[in-house]
Amino acid sequence: MQQILQILIVEDDILLSDMLKSLLSQNGYRVNTAYSGSEALLILEKETFDLILLDLMIPGKDGYDVCKEIRSTKEVMNTPIIMLTAKSEEIDKILGLELGADDYLP
């Protein structure tokens, strides 16, 4: 029996978040959403995920800070993180990867 992957989407744009959640759910993934960095970190204290899709420009703690906290927290430090963001400058990508993102998709 195939395991269902659990994904956390951290995105403050509700329409985009809902679209991603719908698309992923239709393809067999279990999806949770958080609309701020602080909310994402609270969810991660209670649940584990197989993948985190992380926007950079979110309220409260931004995506960079969330990524740093995830990478410094033993229970979730190995969870893959893909940054999905409108920030497409090379320096943003370099910083995201240096902070621990596994991939960066502008």
C-alpha positions, 0 to 999 in steps of 0.5 A: 500500500502506497503511503500518502504524502503530507504537504504543508503550504505556507502562503498568505495569498489565499487564492493561490494557497487554495489552488495549490491545495486543490491541485495537490489534493486531487493528486492524492496528497494530504495538504495543510495550509498556513497563512503566516510564518508564525502559524506555520511554526505552530503547525509544525510543533504538532504535525510532521510533513513530508514536504513544505512549500514555503513563500518568502513574503508572508506576514509575521516571520518571513519565509527566510526566518521560517526556513532558519527555524525549521532547519534548527529544530530537531524534529523537523530539520530534515523535512524538504523545503521548496521555496515558491515565491515571486522574488526572482533575483539571484541573491534571493535564490542564493540566500534561500538555498544557503538558509536550507531550502532544498529548491527555490522556484520563482 
